[in-house]
């Protein structure tokens, strides 16, 4: 079952976000298997990230690779909200 995860860190800058994506891409970990949709939005210093995953297992597997990168870049993701998806509509 697909899941939605929403990260709302207490502070997240574009520099931190961009650096974390660069590190993940360089390691061959982004975009990861199972990630259907990723969006970063908000204002400088208060960015948010939402993702849709094919399964909770794939999300959890990626989380093991993601968390060390976030710590290295100085991002505290806080406690993400994770919910099962009932329906997805794409254009």
C-alpha positions in Angstrom: 0.0 0.0 0.0 1.3 3.5 -0.9 2.2 5.9 1.9 2.6 9.7 2.1 5.4 11.1 4.3 5.5 14.7 5.3 8.6 16.3 6.9 8.3 19.6 8.7 11.7 20.4 10.2 12.0 23.3 12.6 14.3 25.0 10.1 15.4 23.9 6.6 17.3 26.1 4.1 17.6 25.7 0.4 21.4 25.3 0.9 20.8 22.3 3.3 18.2 20.8 1.1 20.3 21.1 -2.1 23.4 19.7 -0.4 21.5 16.7 0.9 20.1 15.9 -2.6 23.6 16.3 -4.1 25.1 13.9 -1.6 22.3 11.3 -2.1 22.6 11.6 -5.9 26.4 11.2 -5.7 26.0 8.0 -3.7 23.5 6.7 -6.2 20.7 6.8 -3.6 18.4 9.4 -5.3 15.9 9.0 -6.6 15.4 5.7 -4.6 13.4 2.7 -5.6 9.8 3.0 -4.6 9.7 6.8 -4.5 6.8 7.9 -6.7 6.8 11.6 -6.0 9.0 14.1 -4.1 8.3 17.8 -3.6 10.1 20.4 -1.6 8.2 23.6 -0.9 7.9 26.6 1.4 10.0 29.6 2.2 13.7 30.0 2.8 14.5 28.6 6.3 11.1 26.9 6.6 11.1 24.4 3.8 8.9 21.3 3.9 9.2 18.0 2.0 6.4 15.6 1.1 6.8 12.3 -0.7 4.6 9.4 -2.0 6.1 5.9 -1.7 5.0 2.6 -3.2 5.3 1.0 0.2 6.3 1.6 3.8 9.1 -1.0 3.4 10.7 0.9 0.6 10.4 4.2 2.6 12.0 2.6 5.7 14.9 1.1 3.6 15.7 4.5 2.1 15.4 6.1 5.6 18.4 4.1 6.7 20.5 5.7 4.0 18.9 9.1 4.3 19.2 9.8 8.0 23.1 9.9 8.1 23.1 12.3 5.2 20.6 14.6 6.9 22.7 14.6 10.1 25.9 15.3 8.1 24.2 18.4 6.5 22.8 19.6 9.8 19.1 18.8 9.1 16.9 17.6 12.0 13.9 16.3 10.2 11.8 16.1 13.3 9.1 13.4 13.6 7.6 12.9 10.1 3.9 12.3 9.5 3.3 9.0 7.7 -0.1 8.1 6.4 -1.5 5.3 4.2 -2.9 6.6 0.9 -6.5 5.8 0.0 -6.4 7.1 -3.6 -4.0 8.7 -6.1 -5.2 10.6 -9.2 -2.6 11.6 -11.8 -3.2 13.6 -14.9 
